[in-house]
Amino acid sequence: MSAEPGTVRPGGRTARVRAAVLRAAGDVLAEQGFAHLDLADVARRAEVGKTTVYRRWGSVTGLVADLLAEMAEESLPRTETGSVLGDLQANARLVRRTLADVRQGALFRAVIAAAACDERTAEGVRRFYDVRVAEWAPCVEQGVVRGELPFGTDAAEVVRAVSAPLYYALLTTGVAPGVAAADRAAEAAVAAARAGVFVVAS
């Protein structure tokens, strides 16, 4: 069975073409939103042939899915401070920095908006966050091992609880949350976890 367009990992010149095209696609999303993303325009910006872009990605949604996959792979690894609160504050601050970044914040808003009405983009968004949650979940699991959180705590749900209010703030106010808001989000998630809110039945 052949792979979906945009899902095969290339090397050499093909890798350089992919990087240029994904960068151009991200620029368009950040500047103009999903509705204005056009494969021919992306090819022009990336200085590659239109046929290359159409052959490799096939559609705008295929291109966005690959862009999200690359973003997940390139995101910074988790920080381990020795405490679950310290780790999750680091996670919250990383999310905040991303949302506050002029390009990245606009890009995430565009992709999330598109995901509401396009299933393939929505699947790409889900895969992106699955990767990022899986990267940070060990911080919570280690907190359980150290006795900071109760046994049976759902690590993935705790990580999601950290970033959820930050995204909500951005999407409902249009303003990226500050460092204090990021720290509060982590503190609230840890407090809820300590109280057993995220314990799942075995």
LINMOWO-V495187 format. One record per run of one state. SS is the DSSP state (H for helix, E for strand, C for the rest). FROM is the first residue (numbers start at 0). TO is the last residue. Records with the same first field share a line. If there is no record, write none. Layout:
SS=FROM-TO ; FROM-TO
This chain:
C=0-10 ; 32-32 ; 36-37 ; 46-48 ; 57-58 ; 74-82 ; 100-100 ; 115-117 ; 145-151 ; 153-153 ; 173-177 ; 194-197 ; 199-201
H=11-31 ; 33-35 ; 38-45 ; 49-56 ; 59-73 ; 83-99 ; 101-114 ; 118-144 ; 154-172 ; 178-193
E=152-152 ; 198-198
